[in-house]
Amino acid sequence: MASFTTRVELHDADWSDYEKLHKQMAAQGFSRIITASDGKRYWLPPAEYNYEAGATQAEVLVKAKAAAWQVKTRFAVFVTEAGGRTWVRA
């Protein structure tokens, strides 16, 4: 199963638009939480999402675009497939 990190930027948006986006992204199977190798769960930064499935980057992009389009007609989406991830929370 592949893991993807997806960033969505809504143009001319306010926080309520991002709250709507969170719901739309969840409906497409995205999560705002990532699970570390030790099982601890962490919230991703605002407007970043985790997606885990047997999918391609192009398929994940289509899902993210569909979610964003439900909120704003002007947006940007960036999808990366993870070969590994590391982070720190301070």
Buried (B, 14 or more C-beta within 10 A) or exposed (E): EBBBBBBBBBEEBEEEBBEBBBEBBEEBBBBBEBEEEEEEEEEBEEBBBBBBEEBEEEBBBBBBBEBBEBBBEEBEBEBEEEEEEEEEEE
